Amino acid sequence: MTATTTTRTRTAARVVDAVKVYGNGDTEVRALDGVSVDFPAGRFTAIMGPSGSGKSTLMHCAAGLDTLTSGSALIGDTDLSALDDRRLTLLRREPIGFVFQAFNLIPTLTVAENITLPMDLAGERADGEWLDALIDTVGLRDRLHHRPSELSGGQQQRVAVARAFAGRPDVVFADEPTGNLDSRSGEEVLRLLGRAVHQTGRTVVMVTHDPVAAAHADEVVFLADGRLVDRMEAPTAERVLDRLKAFDGKGAAT
Ligand SMILES: Nc1ncnc2c1ncn2[C@@H]1O[C@H](COP(=O)(O)OP(=O)(O)OP(=O)(O)O)[C@@H](O)[C@H]1O
């Protein structure tokens, strides 16, 4: 192999031997049972699996929103378990962006103010050129002075996407970003996420139930019973659906 082909892709985020146990004794649940997975930089990765398989837990622990019982979670080379609360809070504002199912916009702020809120809170100045391009990408230029309640669900989620990318984060974590949207608005948001990855080299990690949404990703990782059971490159909705069907009644069949 040549030097070029052996060069490893940079990893934007990863978990190693991740175990997450909720409760104890009779109520103990092993939501993650020894998961090691990397999310390569500059790629759009979807996390899929049956209900209760640990998708949200994996995303929350990988993003530093929750802590692992054992194992490690890293953003770039930074081990999250080594950070105190203050540095974790800073991390959440800087190299990481979030998009949630429920949009989570501030109703009293305008679209423009919502987009720059994380940077305003961090006392940082937004990069004007980047923001300008972002506002065009999400198609919100004529809505900048509106309040969230004056926008459709799809438009509100596009504001949340712009907010997530505004600080030029290394990684954006999205938890069911199309869960509250009709299929057309959902499709627009997914295309936006894909464009943000492929045009700007950002990394997106998305939890979804929807094979059509997962097909927008470059790769799908599959969880079952808190374990990583498969990965699929260049997914299509049909192949993802077929893979999910294999879980039905068979647990973590691979
Ligand atoms: N805070 C909690 N306390 C106790 N158990 C929890 C908690 N959060 C999650 N769990 C349990 O951990 C397991 C994994 O949950 P998780 O939400 O990560 O799964 P998921 O794959 O995202 O599910 P879904 O697709 O239904 O959202 C489930 O059995 C769930 O009941």
The ligand as a MOL file (V3000), in Angstrom:
LIG
                    3D

  0  0  0     0  0            999 V3000
M  V30 BEGIN CTAB
M  V30 COUNTS 31 33 0 0 0
M  V30 BEGIN ATOM
M  V30 1 N -32.0720 7.9250 32.6260 0
M  V30 2 C -32.2810 6.6170 32.5090 0
M  V30 3 N -32.5310 5.8410 33.5770 0
M  V30 4 C -32.7160 4.5020 33.4780 0
M  V30 5 N -32.6880 3.8340 32.3010 0
M  V30 6 C -32.4520 4.5560 31.1940 0
M  V30 7 C -32.2420 5.9650 31.2310 0
M  V30 8 N -32.0360 6.4110 29.9570 0
M  V30 9 C -32.1080 5.3100 29.1710 0
M  V30 10 N -32.3540 4.2010 29.9090 0
M  V30 11 C -32.4840 2.8190 29.4110 0
M  V30 12 O -31.3080 2.5200 28.6670 0
M  V30 13 C -31.6220 1.7750 27.4940 0
M  V30 14 C -31.1300 2.5130 26.2580 0
M  V30 15 O -31.8740 3.7290 26.1370 0
M  V30 16 P -31.6540 4.7640 24.9360 0
M  V30 17 O -32.6000 5.9000 25.1500 0
M  V30 18 O -30.2180 5.0660 24.8000 0
M  V30 19 O -32.1020 3.8720 23.6910 0
M  V30 20 P -32.5020 4.3330 22.2190 0
M  V30 21 O -31.9220 3.3090 21.3080 0
M  V30 22 O -32.1180 5.7550 21.9960 0
M  V30 23 O -34.0780 4.1550 22.2920 0
M  V30 24 P -35.2540 4.8770 21.4640 0
M  V30 25 O -35.0250 4.5040 20.0290 0
M  V30 26 O -36.4900 4.2230 22.0110 0
M  V30 27 O -35.1640 6.3390 21.7290 0
M  V30 28 C -33.1330 1.5540 27.5350 0
M  V30 29 O -33.3970 0.2950 28.0920 0
M  V30 30 C -33.6210 2.6660 28.4350 0
M  V30 31 O -34.8180 2.2930 29.0700 0
M  V30 END ATOM
M  V30 BEGIN BOND
M  V30 1 1 1 2
M  V30 2 1 2 3
M  V30 3 2 2 7
M  V30 4 2 3 4
M  V30 5 1 4 5
M  V30 6 2 5 6
M  V30 7 1 6 7
M  V30 8 1 6 10
M  V30 9 1 7 8
M  V30 10 2 8 9
M  V30 11 1 9 10
M  V30 12 1 10 11
M  V30 13 1 11 12
M  V30 14 1 11 30
M  V30 15 1 12 13
M  V30 16 1 13 14
M  V30 17 1 13 28
M  V30 18 1 14 15
M  V30 19 1 15 16
M  V30 20 2 16 17
M  V30 21 1 16 18
M  V30 22 1 16 19
M  V30 23 1 19 20
M  V30 24 2 20 21
M  V30 25 1 20 22
M  V30 26 1 20 23
M  V30 27 1 23 24
M  V30 28 2 24 25
M  V30 29 1 24 26
M  V30 30 1 24 27
M  V30 31 1 28 29
M  V30 32 1 28 30
M  V30 33 1 30 31
M  V30 END BOND
M  V30 END CTAB
M  END
